[in-house]
Amino acid sequence: MKAQNLASILIYMAVLFHLIVMSGWFHPEMLQPLQLASLGLMLVALFVLRKKKRKTKRRPRKPPAEVGQLLERSEESKERSM
């Protein structure tokens, strides 16, 4: 079952519980558990829809121009010494 389908079913159930609570068909002692159940269903729907973040691979950075100049100088000095 896809995540969106499951989340929509959970949200429909939460709305149904909420409408039952608002209708007044239940005793006042039953209202709090039904409200908690609807909140729990909505929270589960949010977790179902949550997407995992993918870690992006960092590209190696280009070294600063100073590093290139230092490498060139060191190569020139090596050539001179030989």
Residue, then its C-alpha position, 0 to 999 in steps of 0.5 A: m500500500k502506498a504511503q499516500n493511500l494509507a495516510s488518506i485512510l488514516i485522515y478519513m478515520a480521524v475525521l470520522f472520530h471527530l464527527i462522532v465526538m461533535s455529534g454528541w452520541f457518546h457519553p462525556e466520559m468517552l469524548q477524551p479517548l475518541q479525541l486522543a484517537s483522532l489526534g493519534l491517527m493524524l499524527v500517524a498520517l504525518f509520519v507516514l507521509r514524512k519523506k526521508k532526506r537523502k544525503t547529498k554527496r559533496r563535490p570536492r571543492k576546487p582549491p584556492a588559486e593560492v594553492g595552485q600558485l604554490l604548487e607551480r612554484s614548488e615544481e619550478s624549484k624542483e626543475r631548477s634544482m635538477 
